[in-house]
Structure formats: C-alpha cells, structure tokens
C-alpha cells in the first residue's frame, strides 16, 4: 500500500479518492509516520479477503471423491 504525505494528499485528494474507490487503498503519512489508511467503503477489512464461495457453480465435486484412487493407495501401503 502506497504512503502519501499529508500535504500531497490535500493537493491530490480527488485523484486519491477516485483510486481508493477503484480498490487501490493508500496510507496518509505525516513526517513519514503513517496516520490513516484510506480504502473503499466496500473493501474487506485488513487481513480479511472474501474468498469463500468465489467459485460457486463453476465445477461439481464427484460423489465418489473421497474414494477416488482407493485401490492405488491401498497398493502403495501394502493393502
């Protein structure tokens, strides 16, 4: 995440807000010290990515999935 000096952020506020709205967050810093993080309202919280169900309906897991390759595995372990 890019750090922007507070003076530069005041000068380019509309550009920076537009970037944040597109999903590109940034940090506002004062004298090199991070002061605030700016992100889009609908972006996930830091460290939390919405991943569950992102492939819903894209493929089907076969009913015999837990038994696939059962014979080969048994042979490998002397069964």
JOKAHU-V672867 format. One record per pair of residues at least 6 apart in sequence whose C-alpha atoms are under 6 Angstrom apart, sorted by sequence separation. I is the first residue (numbers start at 0). J is the second residue. D is the distance in Angstrom with one decimal. If there is no record, write none. Layout:
i;j;d
I;J;D
I;J;D
This chain:
i;j;d
28;34;5.1
27;34;5.7
27;35;5.2
26;35;5.6
26;36;4.4
25;36;5.9
25;37;5.4
24;37;5.5
24;38;4.4
22;39;5.9
19;38;5.1
20;39;4.8
19;39;5.2
5;27;5.7
2;25;5.9
3;26;6.0
4;27;5.8
5;28;5.7
1;25;5.0
2;26;4.5
3;27;5.0
4;28;4.9
5;29;5.6
0;25;5.3
2;27;5.8
3;28;5.8
4;29;5.8
